[in-house]
Amino acid sequence: MLYIFSSLIRRRRCNKCGKRFHKIEELMQHTQIVHGKDILYHCRQCDVRFEGMEQMRDHAKKFHSYNKLKQEREEREKLSRQNSEELR
């Protein structure tokens, strides 16, 4: 149990100055503010890169949110039903 906890803490440590954070968001914000804007954030789902954390979050909400994915799936299912009805 202690090993798991200590490994989680190490993951939230700044690579440049060693400062530790409780949340990954705090580490990302620290890195952007303290160590400059040369760091790029990337979307893990489509690998688009952003200069700021907020831009990346907005992108994720707009293109990868649960509701967006659910809506796209429902549209695909509707088209599939329409295509199968046309084939009859």
Summary of the structure (lengths in Angstrom):
residues: 88
radius of gyration: 20.1
end to end distance: 59.4
largest distance: 66.1
contacts: 192
relative contact order: 0.08
helix: 64%
strand: 7%
